[in-house]
Amino acid sequence: MKNIALDLGCGANPKNPFGAEVVYGIDIREDIGNNIHKADLVIEPIPFPDNHFDFITAHDFIEHIPRVIYMPQRKNPFVDLMSEIWRVLKIDGKFYSHTPAFPHMAAFSDPTHVNIITESTFPMYFDDVHRWGSTYGFRGAFKIEMQRWDGVHLESILVKKDIQ
């Protein structure tokens, strides 16, 4: 069976750092010829079935997903996106995030950065120990495999865990 990857906010060229055999992308523009599907992940789900991907990546993307919006009801798009990532990953599938993060100025200087990530965001809210995000509707659990700094970017790898 082939490894399948999905790159969120991929632009014209989906990235494939895990070397998957099949790569899809999601962006606000569709290009089916290059496996890029259109979706606004602030308000729409990831348009793929449950347990579909071995890998999901997000390069300079999650900082653009708001934490709270009203439309007209309150919605938590970042928490919802994390639930969607968990939903479409296979058990033991990996989510890779590379995002400008606090305390670096790059996290704040771009006016489209509306979601400031810290070293505690994934381990406290979306991990398989604390799961504080479940208070806000997170429906999953990730093992934090790795977190490290790459300049102003926080690199993280989260592994989908089964929850009972």
FIZAGU-274049 format. One record per residue (C-alpha): x, z, y; residue number from 1; chain. Coordinates in pm, 1 decimal. Layout:
<pt X="X" Z="Z" Y="Y" n="NUM" chain="A"/>
...
***
This chain:
<pt X="0.0" Z="0.0" Y="0.0" n="1" chain="A"/>
<pt X="134.9" Z="-91.5" Y="344.2" n="2" chain="A"/>
<pt X="209.3" Z="167.4" Y="614.4" n="3" chain="A"/>
<pt X="-16.2" Z="120.0" Y="915.6" n="4" chain="A"/>
<pt X="55.5" Z="236.0" Y="1272.5" n="5" chain="A"/>
<pt X="-145.9" Z="255.0" Y="1593.0" n="6" chain="A"/>
<pt X="7.7" Z="265.2" Y="1942.2" n="7" chain="A"/>
<pt X="-217.3" Z="415.2" Y="2211.3" n="8" chain="A"/>
<pt X="-201.3" Z="266.8" Y="2561.9" n="9" chain="A"/>
<pt X="27.9" Z="-1.5" Y="2422.0" n="10" chain="A"/>
<pt X="15.7" Z="-258.7" Y="2700.6" n="11" chain="A"/>
<pt X="109.2" Z="-608.1" Y="2578.6" n="12" chain="A"/>
<pt X="347.7" Z="-489.0" Y="2304.7" n="13" chain="A"/>
<pt X="259.4" Z="-208.4" Y="2061.1" n="14" chain="A"/>
<pt X="559.9" Z="9.4" Y="1978.6" n="15" chain="A"/>
<pt X="656.5" Z="83.5" Y="1618.2" n="16" chain="A"/>
<pt X="918.6" Z="362.1" Y="1603.3" n="17" chain="A"/>
<pt X="827.9" Z="452.3" Y="1243.9" n="18" chain="A"/>
<pt X="882.9" Z="96.4" Y="1118.1" n="19" chain="A"/>
<pt X="528.2" Z="50.1" Y="985.3" n="20" chain="A"/>
<pt X="446.8" Z="-275.8" Y="811.6" n="21" chain="A"/>
<pt X="124.0" Z="-328.5" Y="1007.7" n="22" chain="A"/>
<pt X="91.4" Z="-228.8" Y="1374.4" n="23" chain="A"/>
<pt X="-220.1" Z="-208.2" Y="1591.2" n="24" chain="A"/>
<pt X="-253.9" Z="-119.5" Y="1954.6" n="25" chain="A"/>
<pt X="-524.0" Z="14.1" Y="2183.5" n="26" chain="A"/>
<pt X="-529.3" Z="-67.5" Y="2551.9" n="27" chain="A"/>
<pt X="-779.7" Z="-137.1" Y="2828.3" n="28" chain="A"/>
<pt X="-723.3" Z="-509.8" Y="2764.2" n="29" chain="A"/>
<pt X="-795.1" Z="-673.9" Y="2430.0" n="30" chain="A"/>
<pt X="-557.8" Z="-915.1" Y="2254.1" n="31" chain="A"/>
<pt X="-685.1" Z="-950.3" Y="1896.8" n="32" chain="A"/>
<pt X="-414.8" Z="-1208.6" Y="1820.9" n="33" chain="A"/>
<pt X="-159.9" Z="-928.5" Y="1864.7" n="34" chain="A"/>
<pt X="-376.5" Z="-660.0" Y="1694.1" n="35" chain="A"/>
<pt X="-458.4" Z="-496.1" Y="2028.4" n="36" chain="A"/>
<pt X="-810.1" Z="-354.4" Y="2050.2" n="37" chain="A"/>
<pt X="-985.6" Z="-267.4" Y="2374.2" n="38" chain="A"/>
<pt X="-1100.0" Z="90.2" Y="2430.3" n="39" chain="A"/>
<pt X="-1110.3" Z="333.1" Y="2720.3" n="40" chain="A"/>
<pt X="-995.2" Z="645.1" Y="2536.9" n="41" chain="A"/>
<pt X="-1107.9" Z="869.2" Y="2822.5" n="42" chain="A"/>
<pt X="-1470.0" Z="803.6" Y="2726.5" n="43" chain="A"/>
<pt X="-1462.0" Z="608.0" Y="2396.7" n="44" chain="A"/>
<pt X="-1351.6" Z="698.9" Y="2043.8" n="45" chain="A"/>
<pt X="-1061.1" Z="530.7" Y="1870.0" n="46" chain="A"/>
<pt X="-1229.2" Z="219.7" Y="1718.4" n="47" chain="A"/>
<pt X="-1101.6" Z="264.2" Y="1362.4" n="48" chain="A"/>
<pt X="-1231.9" Z="445.9" Y="1053.7" n="49" chain="A"/>
<pt X="-1136.2" Z="796.2" Y="939.3" n="50" chain="A"/>
<pt X="-801.5" Z="845.9" Y="760.4" n="51" chain="A"/>
<pt X="-683.2" Z="492.9" Y="840.3" n="52" chain="A"/>
<pt X="-333.2" Z="528.2" Y="989.9" n="53" chain="A"/>
<pt X="-1.5" Z="659.0" Y="863.5" n="54" chain="A"/>
<pt X="133.4" Z="682.7" Y="1218.7" n="55" chain="A"/>
<pt X="-3.9" Z="702.5" Y="1572.1" n="56" chain="A"/>
<pt X="216.5" Z="683.6" Y="1879.2" n="57" chain="A"/>
<pt X="162.3" Z="748.6" Y="2249.0" n="58" chain="A"/>
<pt X="442.8" Z="654.9" Y="2488.0" n="59" chain="A"/>
<pt X="381.4" Z="759.2" Y="2849.3" n="60" chain="A"/>
<pt X="7.9" Z="769.5" Y="2780.4" n="61" chain="A"/>
<pt X="-148.9" Z="1112.1" Y="2724.4" n="62" chain="A"/>
<pt X="-60.2" Z="1230.6" Y="3075.2" n="63" chain="A"/>
<pt X="-319.2" Z="975.5" Y="3195.9" n="64" chain="A"/>
<pt X="-606.4" Z="1128.5" Y="2992.1" n="65" chain="A"/>
<pt X="-799.8" Z="1381.4" Y="3204.1" n="66" chain="A"/>
<pt X="-854.8" Z="1732.0" Y="3075.9" n="67" chain="A"/>
<pt X="-1210.3" Z="1757.1" Y="3214.4" n="68" chain="A"/>
<pt X="-1464.0" Z="1504.2" Y="3345.9" n="69" chain="A"/>
<pt X="-1836.8" Z="1514.7" Y="3420.3" n="70" chain="A"/>
<pt X="-2051.7" Z="1216.4" Y="3322.0" n="71" chain="A"/>
<pt X="-2293.4" Z="1391.0" Y="3401.3" n="72" chain="A"/>
<pt X="-2222.4" Z="1656.0" Y="3135.3" n="73" chain="A"/>
<pt X="-1886.4" Z="1825.8" Y="3102.1" n="74" chain="A"/>
<pt X="-1648.7" Z="1643.5" Y="2865.8" n="75" chain="A"/>
<pt X="-1293.2" Z="1729.2" Y="2759.7" n="76" chain="A"/>
<pt X="-1131.3" Z="1385.1" Y="2710.9" n="77" chain="A"/>
<pt X="-783.5" Z="1509.2" Y="2613.8" n="78" chain="A"/>
<pt X="-922.0" Z="1748.9" Y="2350.8" n="79" chain="A"/>
<pt X="-1155.1" Z="1473.1" Y="2229.8" n="80" chain="A"/>
<pt X="-861.3" Z="1230.5" Y="2205.1" n="81" chain="A"/>
<pt X="-662.5" Z="1481.2" Y="1999.6" n="82" chain="A"/>
<pt X="-963.4" Z="1513.9" Y="1765.9" n="83" chain="A"/>
<pt X="-981.8" Z="1134.7" Y="1739.7" n="84" chain="A"/>
<pt X="-609.3" Z="1109.5" Y="1662.3" n="85" chain="A"/>
<pt X="-655.1" Z="1370.0" Y="1387.9" n="86" chain="A"/>
<pt X="-964.5" Z="1186.0" Y="1256.5" n="87" chain="A"/>
<pt X="-801.7" Z="843.7" Y="1216.2" n="88" chain="A"/>
<pt X="-470.3" Z="970.5" Y="1076.5" n="89" chain="A"/>
<pt X="-429.4" Z="1007.5" Y="701.3" n="90" chain="A"/>
<pt X="-348.3" Z="1355.6" Y="569.3" n="91" chain="A"/>
<pt X="25.0" Z="1410.6" Y="636.9" n="92" chain="A"/>
<pt X="15.9" Z="1120.0" Y="883.5" n="93" chain="A"/>
<pt X="230.3" Z="1158.8" Y="1195.1" n="94" chain="A"/>
<pt X="142.7" Z="1154.3" Y="1564.9" n="95" chain="A"/>
<pt X="435.3" Z="1088.3" Y="1799.9" n="96" chain="A"/>
<pt X="401.4" Z="1167.7" Y="2170.6" n="97" chain="A"/>
<pt X="658.2" Z="1085.2" Y="2439.7" n="98" chain="A"/>
<pt X="534.2" Z="1207.0" Y="2777.2" n="99" chain="A"/>
<pt X="671.9" Z="1332.3" Y="3109.8" n="100" chain="A"/>
<pt X="614.6" Z="1707.1" Y="3106.4" n="101" chain="A"/>
<pt X="635.6" Z="2027.9" Y="3306.5" n="102" chain="A"/>
<pt X="858.8" Z="2151.2" Y="3468.7" n="103" chain="A"/>
<pt X="994.3" Z="1806.6" Y="3559.2" n="104" chain="A"/>
<pt X="878.4" Z="1638.0" Y="3878.8" n="105" chain="A"/>
<pt X="802.3" Z="1315.9" Y="3686.5" n="106" chain="A"/>
<pt X="501.1" Z="1493.6" Y="3535.4" n="107" chain="A"/>
<pt X="350.6" Z="1537.0" Y="3883.2" n="108" chain="A"/>
<pt X="479.3" Z="1254.7" Y="4105.0" n="109" chain="A"/>
<pt X="265.7" Z="970.8" Y="3963.7" n="110" chain="A"/>
<pt X="-87.6" Z="1016.3" Y="4105.0" n="111" chain="A"/>
<pt X="-235.7" Z="882.4" Y="3779.4" n="112" chain="A"/>
<pt X="-81.9" Z="1171.4" Y="3582.3" n="113" chain="A"/>
<pt X="-385.7" Z="1396.3" Y="3548.9" n="114" chain="A"/>
<pt X="-288.6" Z="1585.5" Y="3233.4" n="115" chain="A"/>
<pt X="24.8" Z="1795.7" Y="3263.0" n="116" chain="A"/>
<pt X="176.3" Z="1867.3" Y="2921.2" n="117" chain="A"/>
<pt X="402.3" Z="2166.7" Y="2856.1" n="118" chain="A"/>
<pt X="611.7" Z="2281.7" Y="2561.1" n="119" chain="A"/>
<pt X="316.6" Z="2507.1" Y="2467.4" n="120" chain="A"/>
<pt X="38.0" Z="2247.4" Y="2475.8" n="121" chain="A"/>
<pt X="68.9" Z="2116.2" Y="2119.6" n="122" chain="A"/>
<pt X="193.9" Z="2435.5" Y="1945.5" n="123" chain="A"/>
<pt X="-75.7" Z="2659.0" Y="2092.0" n="124" chain="A"/>
<pt X="-381.9" Z="2434.9" Y="2116.4" n="125" chain="A"/>
<pt X="-352.4" Z="2174.3" Y="1841.1" n="126" chain="A"/>
<pt X="-134.5" Z="2333.3" Y="1574.3" n="127" chain="A"/>
<pt X="-234.3" Z="2463.6" Y="1231.3" n="128" chain="A"/>
<pt X="-168.9" Z="2828.8" Y="1328.6" n="129" chain="A"/>
<pt X="-329.0" Z="2908.8" Y="1666.5" n="130" chain="A"/>
<pt X="-575.1" Z="2616.2" Y="1707.1" n="131" chain="A"/>
<pt X="-683.7" Z="2738.0" Y="2051.9" n="132" chain="A"/>
<pt X="-812.1" Z="2386.4" Y="2119.4" n="133" chain="A"/>
<pt X="-1099.0" Z="2451.7" Y="1875.4" n="134" chain="A"/>
<pt X="-1254.7" Z="2663.6" Y="2153.2" n="135" chain="A"/>
<pt X="-1293.8" Z="2337.3" Y="2346.0" n="136" chain="A"/>
<pt X="-1408.9" Z="2125.1" Y="2051.2" n="137" chain="A"/>
<pt X="-1082.7" Z="2025.2" Y="1877.6" n="138" chain="A"/>
<pt X="-1169.5" Z="1936.8" Y="1518.8" n="139" chain="A"/>
<pt X="-835.4" Z="1933.2" Y="1340.6" n="140" chain="A"/>
<pt X="-497.9" Z="2093.5" Y="1279.5" n="141" chain="A"/>
<pt X="-143.4" Z="1962.6" Y="1311.2" n="142" chain="A"/>
<pt X="185.1" Z="2103.0" Y="1188.6" n="143" chain="A"/>
<pt X="439.6" Z="2074.6" Y="1469.0" n="144" chain="A"/>
<pt X="725.6" Z="1892.8" Y="1297.2" n="145" chain="A"/>
<pt X="945.2" Z="1846.6" Y="1603.1" n="146" chain="A"/>
<pt X="954.9" Z="1900.7" Y="1978.1" n="147" chain="A"/>
<pt X="1252.4" Z="1823.1" Y="2199.9" n="148" chain="A"/>
<pt X="1338.6" Z="1705.2" Y="2546.9" n="149" chain="A"/>
<pt X="1441.0" Z="1346.0" Y="2614.3" n="150" chain="A"/>
<pt X="1530.1" Z="1372.0" Y="2982.7" n="151" chain="A"/>
<pt X="1202.6" Z="1442.3" Y="3166.2" n="152" chain="A"/>
<pt X="997.0" Z="1344.9" Y="2859.6" n="153" chain="A"/>
<pt X="876.1" Z="1588.4" Y="2596.0" n="154" chain="A"/>
<pt X="897.6" Z="1424.5" Y="2254.0" n="155" chain="A"/>
<pt X="670.0" Z="1567.5" Y="1988.3" n="156" chain="A"/>
<pt X="584.7" Z="1483.5" Y="1628.4" n="157" chain="A"/>
<pt X="267.2" Z="1638.3" Y="1488.0" n="158" chain="A"/>
<pt X="164.8" Z="1604.7" Y="1123.6" n="159" chain="A"/>
<pt X="-203.9" Z="1598.9" Y="1024.9" n="160" chain="A"/>
<pt X="-300.4" Z="1887.8" Y="800.5" n="161" chain="A"/>
<pt X="-617.1" Z="1917.7" Y="598.1" n="162" chain="A"/>
<pt X="-851.8" Z="2191.4" Y="712.6" n="163" chain="A"/>
<pt X="-1102.0" Z="2361.9" Y="486.6" n="164" chain="A"/>
***
